[in-house]
Every structure is written in structure tokens, then in C-alpha cells.
Amino acid sequence: SDDPANPDGENLIYPSNRAIQPSDLVDLDNAIKSYHAARDQLENQTFFGSEHTMAYMDVERDWNALSNETQDEILTLIEYSNTMACPEPEMWLMYDLNFNVTNLILASFRHNPEAPILFTQWMPQLEVYEKYADQRERGFQWTWNDVEAADVNELKKYYHGIGYDSIPKKES
């Protein structure tokens, strides 16, 4: 075809004022493909990455997959903790099950010793959960050597799973 707006010679009808160009249809087609790809990723829970992500969690759906002991510990913590000030505590506590909370605390100090960011549900978990009995036995006494040995990558994964690109820093 000699028409530069229609190089393939297709019998397409465009407004005579050229308000819609073939490139507009290509852009629209690409946008539709992106939309469908995003919907597929949301459906198979890979939109935010393949790591454990809070966005994919559903307390009602996931609660029954927890052991009775874990459910009891979460309910006990929610009922008796007077320091936990997070919305949707079940969601946060279930999210935290995938991490070593002791390490998260120590890594927070390693990341920013002057002003670490500590979530309000972390210490209550150490006080209640059986898996942290060793931390209770040592009276939650940690050293700077413990801080230096902390895995900051786990803290990065934690923050990534709640929507951050990097670990935030609070000014001291």
C-alpha cells in the first residue's frame, strides 16, 4: 500500500481526521496484553514476586492450615498482649511465622543501630511462642556480636513482602 498510515494494505477504517492512528491500536493491544498478564500473575500469586508476600495472604483461607498449637499461640498473644498495636493482628502474626523474629530484631539493630525499626508484634511473639523459649531463658539479653551475626537479608525479605523495595531507615 502507498498509504503510510496503513503500510500492510489492510482494509481498516480510521476517522478522516486521523484522531486514531494504527499506532494507537498497537498501544491499546499492548495495554490489553499487559492487563491480562497482570491478572494472570495476580491469580497465580506471582505479581509481587515469588517470595512470601503479605498481599497473597488470606486469614480465613490460611488459618486452618496452621497447627492447633500455632493457632492457640496466636490467639493467646492477641488476647493478652498489651503492647501489640498493629491492625489485623492475625494477618501480621501469620506473616511473621515465615521468619525468625529474633533475627528480625537483631537485623534491625544491625541495619540501623541508632534507631532500629521494631514492629510492635515482635516482642510479644518472643514472650509467647514456644519456638522462642530459648530467648526467654536468656532473658532477651543480646550482645553486639549477636547483632553482627544477624541475617539482614531476612529483614530485606520481610520488608519486601510488605511492599518495600528496601529496608526503611528511621532517623535517630
Beta strands, then each sheet from edge to edge (+ up, - down):
end
